[in-house]
């Protein structure tokens, strides 16, 4: 199969939807010889921040001389972004070859979903590439996520707990914490980021029941700002000074702390990193679509925030930015998926922004501009519409002065449309 045919085939698997459970994944991997069993894994879950934490851990490991696999989702523009070794995307030829191997074991009683097939493809690539460590970002939830076939990771992290994907994970932070805590394994250290007390208590009980060492941000490890504006990390066994982070925003300090605690927890398993690798890895780490600057005068940033908790973090960043820079206005280009909490997302941003341009990504499950407008009934500021994301950015630029800030947020799919247009390329059709 050609690469384009492979992508079409994977896209077709979306007809199976999202099926939470491990039976299909275990059967598929068993027929492939269980490539995941050969991997040393860091497993990273959470509502927000898990991709950033995973990318930071991978960057530090790479700087320490390790051969590192990184599996994340979703992608922004190119499907191959999901599967990387030492920062390099999997090649089209490898995708073709590995998918052929996977398809060869499928039978009438085995119907993997898109995410199950993609996760198996990643495991195969990492095993055949002889990575020293694989850093896996959980897709959805944790307990029944396809990545959770990993039985004994080096360590795991749960970065945050917030309201998202309630239709699959439950309608309370406690229920969501229980699902995400499903990645906690017996006697395997678990790193916990900043979250509410109720969610933390759920995770604490799960860890206790499984005799898993429980490391909490602000307790067993911490991060603080020094006088020079750099970070000071204090862990269980080490203190690291003078840390800088390549990812923008104070919330990334928490993610950096979780990444360092995750790595520290694996020291006893022989995965050691020196201080130089920590400093260089965090300084140079990049992660597209997370407060990513794409233009100046006016300043234009992309952010993948798409739930209320992430919107609160984004609002704080925009507030801080406006204080630190001579910003006249903040213009929000806003698009979301139909199944997200539109009002819950936009509410913390309304006191911060000056005007809003509503738009929609090129997906059938995108909320329409009219649906988004319905969440703005109490907003008295200017609201403009542009169906195409690129037109929305053009419209925002036409209304902005050089000292203004344009923020594009609400959906990673929206960001993918913008980035693809900037690169002059098409999108891989699968971005769920």
C-alpha positions in Angstrom: 0.0 0.0 0.0 1.1 3.5 -0.7 1.4 6.0 2.2 -1.8 7.8 1.1 -3.6 4.4 1.0 -2.3 3.7 4.5 -3.7 7.0 5.7 -7.0 6.3 4.0 -7.2 2.8 5.6 -6.5 4.2 9.1 -9.1 6.9 8.5 -11.6 4.2 7.7 -11.0 2.6 11.1 -12.7 5.5 12.7 -16.0 3.8 11.8 -15.3 1.6 14.9 -15.3 4.8 17.0 -13.7 4.9 20.4 -13.9 1.6 22.3 -12.5 1.7 25.8 -11.1 -1.7 26.7 -7.9 -3.7 26.4 -9.1 -7.1 25.0 -8.7 -6.1 21.3 -5.4 -4.4 21.9 -4.0 -7.4 23.8 -5.1 -9.8 21.1 -3.6 -7.7 18.3 -0.3 -7.3 20.1 -0.1 -11.0 21.1 -0.4 -11.9 17.4 2.5 -9.5 16.7 4.7 -11.1 19.3 4.0 -8.5 22.0 6.6 -5.9 20.9 5.6 -3.7 23.9 7.1 -6.3 26.3 10.6 -5.4 25.2 10.2 -1.7 26.0 11.2 0.3 29.0 8.3 2.8 29.4 7.5 6.1 31.0 3.6 6.4 31.0 2.1 9.9 31.2 -1.6 10.6 31.7 -3.7 13.5 32.9 -6.3 15.9 31.6 -4.0 18.7 30.6 -0.2 18.9 30.4 0.5 15.3 29.7 1.9 15.9 26.2 4.1 18.7 27.4 5.4 16.5 30.3 6.0 13.6 27.9 7.9 15.8 25.5 10.1 17.3 28.2 11.0 13.9 29.6 11.9 12.7 26.1 14.0 15.8 25.4 16.0 15.3 28.6 16.5 11.6 27.9 17.7 12.4 24.4 20.2 14.9 25.8 21.4 12.2 28.2 22.4 10.1 25.2 19.4 7.7 25.3 17.6 6.5 22.2 14.1 7.7 22.9 10.7 6.9 21.4 7.9 9.4 21.9 4.2 8.6 21.3 1.7 11.4 21.5 -1.8 12.3 20.2 -3.4 13.9 18.4 -1.2 15.3 15.6 -1.6 18.8 14.3 -0.8 18.5 10.6 1.0 15.2 9.8 0.0 11.8 11.2 3.6 10.9 11.6 4.0 13.5 14.4 2.5 10.9 16.7 5.5 8.5 16.6 9.0 9.8 16.9 12.5 8.4 17.7 15.0 10.9 19.0 12.7 13.7 17.8 12.4 12.4 14.2 9.0 11.5 12.9 8.5 7.9 11.7 9.0 7.8 7.9 6.2 7.2 5.4 8.0 4.0 4.3 8.0 2.6 7.9 4.3 3.4 8.3 3.6 1.5 5.2 5.7 -1.5 6.2 4.5 -1.7 9.8 0.8 -1.4 8.8 1.3 -4.2 6.4 2.6 -6.4 9.3 -0.4 -5.4 11.4 -2.9 -6.0 8.7 -1.5 -9.5 8.1 -2.7 -10.7 11.5 -6.2 -9.3 11.3 -9.1 -11.7 11.0 -12.9 -11.5 11.0 -13.0 -11.5 14.8 -10.4 -8.7 15.3 -11.5 -5.2 14.5 -9.1 -2.6 16.1 -9.9 1.0 16.3 -7.8 3.8 14.7 -6.1 4.5 18.1 -5.5 0.8 18.8 -3.9 0.3 15.4 -1.8 3.5 15.7 -0.6 2.5 19.2 0.4 -1.0 18.0 2.2 0.6 15.1 4.1 2.8 17.6 5.1 -0.2 19.8 6.4 -2.0 16.7 8.4 0.9 15.5 9.9 1.5 19.0 10.8 -2.2 19.4 12.3 -2.6 15.9 14.2 0.7 16.4 15.7 -0.6 19.6 14.9 2.4 21.7 16.3 2.6 25.2 13.2 4.2 26.5 9.7 4.8 25.2 7.7 7.8 26.6 4.0 7.1 26.0 1.2 9.7 26.4 -2.1 8.3 27.3 -4.8 8.9 24.7 -8.1 9.0 26.6 -8.5 8.2 30.3 -6.1 5.6 31.4 -7.7 2.4 32.8 -9.0 1.3 29.4 -6.7 3.3 27.1 -4.9 1.3 24.5 -1.5 2.3 25.9 -2.4 0.7 29.2 -1.3 -2.8 28.1 2.1 -1.8 29.5 2.4 -3.9 32.6 5.5 -2.6 34.4 6.5 0.9 33.3 9.6 2.5 34.9 7.3 5.2 36.3 4.1 6.9 35.5 2.7 10.5 35.9 -0.7 12.0 36.1 -0.3 15.7 35.5 -3.7 17.2 36.2 -7.4 16.2 36.6 -10.1 18.3 35.1 -13.5 18.0 33.4 -13.1 16.7 29.9 -14.4 13.6 27.9 -17.2 13.2 30.5 -19.1 11.0 28.2 -16.4 8.3 28.6 -14.8 9.1 31.9 -17.6 10.3 34.2 -19.1 13.6 35.4 -16.9 14.4 38.4 -13.2 14.9 39.0 -13.2 11.9 41.3 -14.6 9.7 38.6 -12.1 11.0 36.0 -9.3 10.6 38.5 -10.3 6.9 39.0 -10.2 6.3 35.2 -6.9 8.1 34.8 -5.4 6.4 37.8 -5.8 3.1 36.0 -2.3 3.5 34.7 -0.9 3.2 38.3 0.8 -0.2 38.5 1.9 -2.3 41.5 5.1 -1.0 43.1 5.7 1.5 40.3 6.3 5.1 41.3 3.5 7.6 40.3 4.1 11.3 40.0 1.1 13.5 40.6 0.8 17.1 39.4 -1.3 20.0 40.7 -5.0 19.1 41.2 -7.9 19.3 43.6 -7.9 17.5 46.9 -10.8 15.1 46.0 -9.0 13.9 42.8 -5.7 13.6 44.7 -7.3 11.5 47.3 -8.7 9.1 44.7 -5.2 8.7 43.2 -3.7 8.3 46.6 -5.9 5.4 47.5 -5.2 3.7 44.2 -1.5 4.1 44.8 -1.8 2.8 48.3 -3.8 -0.2 47.3 -1.1 -1.0 44.7 1.9 -0.3 46.9 3.0 2.4 44.4 5.3 5.2 45.7 3.2 8.4 45.5 5.0 11.6 44.7 3.0 14.8 44.8 3.9 18.2 43.4 4.4 20.6 46.3 5.1 17.7 48.7 7.6 15.1 47.6 8.9 17.3 44.9 8.5 21.0 44.0 9.6 23.8 41.7 10.1 27.5 42.5 11.4 30.6 40.8 14.8 31.9 41.8 16.0 35.5 41.9 17.2 35.3 38.3 13.8 34.1 37.1 15.0 30.6 36.5 13.6 27.4 38.1 14.8 25.5 41.2 13.7 21.9 41.3 13.7 20.0 44.6 13.1 16.3 44.4 13.4 13.2 46.6 17.1 12.7 45.9 18.3 15.8 44.0 18.2 19.5 43.7 18.7 21.2 40.3 19.2 24.9 40.0 19.2 27.3 37.1 16.5 25.5 35.1 15.0 27.2 32.1 12.1 25.9 30.0 11.7 26.1 26.2 7.9 26.0 26.6 6.1 29.3 27.5 3.8 29.9 30.5 4.1 29.4 34.2 1.9 26.3 34.0 4.8 24.6 32.1 6.9 24.9 35.3 4.5 22.3 36.9 4.9 20.1 33.8 8.7 20.4 34.0 8.6 19.4 37.6 6.5 16.4 36.8 8.9 15.4 34.0 11.9 15.7 36.3 10.2 13.8 39.1 9.2 11.1 36.6 12.9 10.7 35.6 14.1 10.9 39.2 11.7 8.0 40.1 13.4 5.8 37.5 16.9 6.4 38.8 16.7 3.1 40.8 15.8 1.3 37.6 19.1 2.4 36.0 17.7 5.2 33.9 19.9 8.0 35.1 20.2 11.5 33.6 22.9 14.0 34.7 22.2 17.6 35.5 23.6 18.8 32.2 21.1 16.7 30.3 18.3 18.2 32.4 19.3 21.8 31.8 19.9 21.3 28.1 16.8 19.1 27.5 14.4 21.5 29.2 16.0 24.6 27.6 15.7 23.3 24.1 12.4 21.3 24.3 9.7 22.3 21.8 6.1 21.3 21.6 3.9 22.7 18.8 0.6 24.3 19.5 1.3 25.1 23.2 1.5 28.9 23.4 3.5 28.7 20.2 4.4 32.1 18.7 3.9 32.1 14.9 4.2 35.8 14.1 5.1 39.2 15.5 3.6 42.7 15.1 1.0 41.7 15.9 2.1 38.9 18.2 0.2 35.7 17.2 0.2 32.7 19.4 -1.4 29.2 19.0 -2.6 27.3 22.0 -4.3 23.9 22.1 -6.4 24.7 25.2 -9.8 23.1 24.7 -11.4 22.6 28.2 -12.3 24.9 31.1 -9.2 24.1 33.1 -6.9 24.8 30.2 -8.8 28.0 29.4 -8.1 29.2 33.0 -4.4 28.6 32.5 -4.6 30.4 29.1 -6.4 33.4 30.6 -3.7 33.7 33.3 -1.0 33.7 30.6 -2.8 36.3 28.6 -3.2 38.5 31.7 0.5 38.1 32.6 1.5 38.9 29.0 -0.6 42.0 28.9 1.1 43.2 32.1 4.6 42.5 30.8 4.2 43.9 27.3 2.6 47.0 25.8 -0.5 45.2 24.5 -3.4 47.4 23.5 -5.9 44.6 22.8 -6.1 40.8 22.8 -8.1 39.3 19.9 -9.2 35.7 20.3 -9.7 33.5 17.3 -11.9 30.7 18.7 -13.0 27.4 17.4 -14.0 24.2 19.2 -15.4 20.7 18.7 -19.1 20.3 19.1 -18.8 17.9 22.1 -16.8 20.3 24.3 -18.0 22.7 27.0 -18.1 25.9 25.0 -19.5 28.1 27.8 -17.2 26.6 30.4 -14.2 27.2 28.1 -14.9 30.8 27.1 -16.0 32.1 30.5 -12.6 32.6 32.0 -11.3 34.2 28.8 -14.0 36.9 28.5 -12.6 39.3 31.1 -9.2 39.1 29.3 -10.0 39.5 25.6 -11.1 42.6 23.7 -12.9 40.9 20.8 -13.6 37.4 19.4 -13.5 35.9 15.9 -15.4 32.6 15.9 -14.5 30.0 13.3 -14.6 26.2 12.8 -12.0 23.6 11.9 -12.5 21.5 8.7 -14.1 18.6 10.5 -17.7 17.4 10.7 -17.6 17.4 14.5 -16.5 21.0 14.7 -18.9 23.4 16.4 -20.4 25.8 14.0 -19.9 29.5 14.4 -23.6 29.8 15.3 -23.2 27.2 18.1 -20.2 29.1 19.5 -22.1 32.4 19.3 -24.7 30.8 21.6 -22.1 30.6 24.3 -21.4 34.4 24.0 -24.9 35.7 24.8 -23.6 37.6 27.9 -20.6 39.0 26.1 -21.0 42.6 25.1 -17.7 42.9 23.1 -17.3 42.6 19.3 -17.9 39.2 17.8 -17.0 38.5 14.2 -17.4 35.3 12.1 -15.2 33.6 9.5 -16.0 30.0 8.5 -12.5 29.1 7.4 -9.8 29.3 10.1 -7.4 31.0 7.7 -10.0 33.6 7.0 -10.5 34.1 10.7 -6.8 34.7 11.2 -6.8 37.2 8.2 -9.8 39.0 9.7 -8.1 39.2 13.1 -4.9 40.6 11.6 -6.9 43.2 9.7 -8.3 44.5 12.9 -5.1 44.3 15.0 -2.5 47.0 15.5 1.2 46.0 15.7 1.2 46.0 19.5 -1.9 43.8 19.8 -1.9 40.1 20.6 -3.9 37.5 18.6 -4.5 34.2 20.3 -5.9 31.2 18.4 -7.3 28.6 20.7 -10.1 26.1 21.5 -9.0 23.1 19.5 -5.9 21.3 18.4 -7.7 20.6 15.2 -8.2 24.4 14.6 -4.4 24.8 15.1 -3.7 22.1 12.6 -5.7 23.9 10.0 -3.8 27.1 10.6 -0.4 25.4 10.6 -1.1 23.5 7.5 -2.1 26.6 5.6 1.1 28.4 6.8 3.2 25.5 5.5 1.2 25.3 2.2 0.5 21.6 2.7 -2.5 19.4 3.2 -3.6 17.7 6.5 -3.5 14.1 7.3 -7.2 13.4 7.5 -7.1 11.6 10.9 -6.8 13.9 13.8 -9.0 12.3 16.5 
